[in-house]
Amino acid sequence: MYTELLDKKAKLDINAKRINLLKQRIDSNKEICAEEFDNKEIFFTEDSASLSAANFFIIAVPTEVDKHNVPDLRPLINASKTVAKVLKKGDYVVYESTTYPGCTEEDCLPVLEKFSGLIAGKDFKIGYSPERINPGDKKNTLRSVIKVVSGNDDESLEEIAKIYELVVDAGVHRAPSIKVAEASKIVENTQRDLNIALMNELSLIFDRMGINTYDVIEAAGTKWNFLKFHPGLVGGHCIGVDPYYLTHKAAALGYESKVISSSRYINDDMAKYVARKIITHVLRISNEPKVLVKGVTFKENVSDIRNSKIVDTVKELLTFNIKVDVEDPYAAEDEVFEEYGLHLTKQVADDYDAIIITVPHAPYLLLTDENFASITKKDALIADLKGVFKNKIINRKYWSL
Ligand SMILES: NC(=O)c1ccc[n+]([C@@H]2O[C@H](COP(=O)([O-])OP(=O)(O)OC[C@H]3O[C@@H](n4cnc5c(N)ncnc54)[C@H](O)[C@@H]3O)[C@@H](O)[C@H]2O)c1
């Protein structure tokens, strides 16, 4: 949660560990390097009372789903209470968390009013401006990508736009309402989810036909209007989560989503499909199968392990008593253990029956056919989910989505 203190900025977080690291110029997400903290007037705090001098609040807390894929609004509600307690007349509150249309005004605004005793629109203003950060991406940043902004009236829209224009070089897009801004963000990720689901379904079909999906995409991609999406595991805290917010709200309004829900089902099932492929192969060639998983983060070149779908694959392999080693050059060992109960392997073996390359981390791209051959048995399978070693694996069996 960020606040603007006129010329000063503060970040409040209930995670003491994170605040302590930030004070030492360490970003646990590895997105910001130590030098980038230099000459920045920002103070990090866990103490919400210290925000009382602020007059512009930005709330960017997690919006996750529970085990039944139902939106968990508790962080948003709690953060709203925290802000409400220090809210004054004339203040602004802008939400950045991804959520369904209506959430800011129907779920958060009443909390702000109740715990501040103030009236929205009259005493304070609210707005919504979705985050568009793409982890690991140094090109499409907060500064370089147009930011959608919205407010609860014309005046707040203009004030909020002006604040963001101070930091976003690409400029802002003024959405006509808070709901439109909320919908715009959820649609960005839902569209990606749907397109990936189509590629995943094609992969299930083409596998039965003995066709490599990446070959198909390469060929079809020569047409000007073909959209080059790829199959893969859809993990992380955005694409695999946000569509559930939309389908939840749609259901509350009496509409059961078909297309979006089907895409979620297909994408969520891919981890088990990968497991079935591996299990079928390794049980055929070994009595005591051993598998190496390369990559546990949800995408390449990031340390974020939230909602890692390869963990579902690992769990499935373990139920068949298959020994699984997991390694990742980016993931933090303690976080992987804390979140999933898995120990990261420090020393890889030389007799694997299969290797799963989950994500194309930069160091993996330097590996060769010989490297894979040197740590696997003769009949081993190299399962390259993102197709980066297509046509490069000669000495072992090769499979990609
Ligand atoms: N990071 C991204 O790449 C990205 C991109 C687009 C959208 N988003 C959206 O932005 C939101 C935040 O995501 P994130 O990745 O920055 O999450 P994050 O988990 O990295 O950070 C959120 C922080 O909020 C803190 N927090 C939780 N409840 C709090 C409270 N009541 N008061 C103060 N702090 C609290 C947590 O301790 C955590 O450190 C989510 O809705 C997400 O979907 C994130």
The ligand as an SDF file (V2000), in Angstrom:
LIG
                    3D

 44 48  0  0  0  0  0  0  0  0999 V2000
    2.8280   -7.5530   -9.3310 N   0  0  0  0  0  0  0  0  0  0  0  0
    2.2910   -7.6510  -10.5210 C   0  0  0  0  0  0  0  0  0  0  0  0
    2.9360   -8.0500  -11.4570 O   0  0  0  0  0  0  0  0  0  0  0  0
    0.8640   -7.2370  -10.7820 C   0  0  0  0  0  0  0  0  0  0  0  0
    0.4800   -6.9200  -12.0960 C   0  0  0  0  0  0  0  0  0  0  0  0
   -0.8170   -6.5440  -12.3250 C   0  0  0  0  0  0  0  0  0  0  0  0
   -1.7110   -6.4960  -11.2750 C   0  0  0  0  0  0  0  0  0  0  0  0
   -1.3100   -6.8240  -10.0090 N   0  0  0  0  0  0  0  0  0  0  0  0
   -2.2960   -6.7660   -8.9470 C   0  0  0  0  0  0  0  0  0  0  0  0
   -1.8410   -5.8780   -7.9350 O   0  0  0  0  0  0  0  0  0  0  0  0
   -2.2400   -6.3470   -6.6600 C   0  0  0  0  0  0  0  0  0  0  0  0
   -1.0350   -6.5170   -5.7670 C   0  0  0  0  0  0  0  0  0  0  0  0
   -0.1930   -7.4850   -6.3370 O   0  0  0  0  0  0  0  0  0  0  0  0
    1.3180   -7.6250   -5.9310 P   0  0  0  0  0  0  0  0  0  0  0  0
    1.9280   -8.5980   -6.8630 O   0  0  0  0  0  0  0  0  0  0  0  0
    1.9550   -6.2910   -5.7760 O   0  0  0  0  0  0  0  0  0  0  0  0
    1.1460   -8.3130   -4.5200 O   0  0  0  0  0  0  0  0  0  0  0  0
    2.2680   -8.5940   -3.4590 P   0  0  0  0  0  0  0  0  0  0  0  0
    1.7960   -9.7600   -2.6770 O   0  0  0  0  0  0  0  0  0  0  0  0
    3.6230   -8.6330   -4.0720 O   0  0  0  0  0  0  0  0  0  0  0  0
    2.2290   -7.2930   -2.5430 O   0  0  0  0  0  0  0  0  0  0  0  0
    1.1360   -6.9380   -1.8280 C   0  0  0  0  0  0  0  0  0  0  0  0
    1.5870   -6.5750   -0.4130 C   0  0  0  0  0  0  0  0  0  0  0  0
    0.4310   -6.1420    0.2740 O   0  0  0  0  0  0  0  0  0  0  0  0
    0.6460   -6.4570    1.6250 C   0  0  0  0  0  0  0  0  0  0  0  0
   -0.6320   -6.4010    2.3390 N   0  0  0  0  0  0  0  0  0  0  0  0
   -1.6060   -7.3300    2.3980 C   0  0  0  0  0  0  0  0  0  0  0  0
   -2.6360   -6.8800    3.1480 N   0  0  0  0  0  0  0  0  0  0  0  0
   -2.2920   -5.6370    3.5800 C   0  0  0  0  0  0  0  0  0  0  0  0
   -2.9230   -4.6680    4.3810 C   0  0  0  0  0  0  0  0  0  0  0  0
   -4.1270   -4.8890    4.8980 N   0  0  0  0  0  0  0  0  0  0  0  0
   -2.2750   -3.5140    4.6250 N   0  0  0  0  0  0  0  0  0  0  0  0
   -1.0610   -3.2780    4.1140 C   0  0  0  0  0  0  0  0  0  0  0  0
   -0.3990   -4.1610    3.3190 N   0  0  0  0  0  0  0  0  0  0  0  0
   -1.0090   -5.3100    3.0730 C   0  0  0  0  0  0  0  0  0  0  0  0
    1.2550   -7.8340    1.6020 C   0  0  0  0  0  0  0  0  0  0  0  0
    1.9580   -8.0900    2.8050 O   0  0  0  0  0  0  0  0  0  0  0  0
    2.1700   -7.7370    0.3790 C   0  0  0  0  0  0  0  0  0  0  0  0
    3.5060   -7.4550    0.7470 O   0  0  0  0  0  0  0  0  0  0  0  0
   -3.0160   -7.6420   -6.9040 C   0  0  0  0  0  0  0  0  0  0  0  0
   -4.3660   -7.3580   -7.0080 O   0  0  0  0  0  0  0  0  0  0  0  0
   -2.4960   -8.0960   -8.2490 C   0  0  0  0  0  0  0  0  0  0  0  0
   -3.4150   -8.9030   -8.9440 O   0  0  0  0  0  0  0  0  0  0  0  0
   -0.0370   -7.1730   -9.7430 C   0  0  0  0  0  0  0  0  0  0  0  0
  1  2  1  0
  2  3  2  0
  2  4  1  0
  4  5  1  0
  4 44  2  0
  5  6  2  0
  6  7  1  0
  7  8  2  0
  8  9  1  0
  8 44  1  0
  9 10  1  0
  9 42  1  0
 10 11  1  0
 11 12  1  0
 11 40  1  0
 12 13  1  0
 13 14  1  0
 14 15  2  0
 14 16  1  0
 14 17  1  0
 17 18  1  0
 18 19  2  0
 18 20  1  0
 18 21  1  0
 21 22  1  0
 22 23  1  0
 23 24  1  0
 23 38  1  0
 24 25  1  0
 25 26  1  0
 25 36  1  0
 26 27  1  0
 26 35  1  0
 27 28  2  0
 28 29  1  0
 29 30  1  0
 29 35  2  0
 30 31  1  0
 30 32  2  0
 32 33  1  0
 33 34  2  0
 34 35  1  0
 36 37  1  0
 36 38  1  0
 38 39  1  0
 40 41  1  0
 40 42  1  0
 42 43  1  0
M  CHG  2   8   1  16  -1
M  END
$$$$
